[in-house]
């Protein structure tokens, strides 16, 4: 299944005793639709406040229903800020996390002297003007395989800080900046920590070459503070083409 959700009301993706997570609500809805307990595993966990546009989950069930019934039936039991987008049958050994070839994130940032109102919780905010060319020059230092310890949360449980970033694109439309980040896998808070550094460069607090120094330091203390979760969107994973799993949802057309 592909699932979209707004993250501000939830304590992240992963199930917790409080029950106030996206996974908890999804599994409760699936279990109600299927009339039996249903558990899920996702392609990439998201933190409190982070949104998902095409979070992919897999589940095993003996229940036989039409694919559209899985979508509409599950959505009937979900809160309005979580909605299943599509459902597909996959091989029995399919694994949403381990089979993912790539993951994509987008960060939406408002550049304005006034804080967001209508877009509250849907974008980050900076009140100083940003220099796009400086941010692109800084981002270029991060492309490739590196030790990203400087951008890793203290709570990160990844076995290795070495990850590969395939691309960072930075675009500007009106008052909004969009940062698209793609890679095989990410560390906890990695994108938000990168954003903190890019904003520091974009506002002129640091030069573009400082990003290389932060990367080389391999220390969280060398980087800027973690940026707000509000503007971060998990765009979803990519899988081998033969699986024919959707990589686009309507909400992606809503983002600037």
SULGI-V133745 format. One record per helix or strand of 2 or more residues. SS is the DSSP state (H for helix, E for strand). FROM is the first residue (numbers start at 1). TO is the last residue. If there is no record, write none. Layout:
<<SS & FROM & TO> <SS & FROM & TO>>
//
This chain:
<<E & 2 & 5> <H & 22 & 34> <E & 41 & 42> <E & 51 & 58> <H & 67 & 75> <E & 82 & 86> <E & 102 & 111> <E & 124 & 126> <H & 132 & 140> <E & 144 & 147> <H & 149 & 151> <E & 162 & 173> <E & 176 & 183> <H & 190 & 202> <H & 210 & 217> <H & 220 & 222> <E & 232 & 238> <H & 241 & 243> <H & 251 & 254>>
//
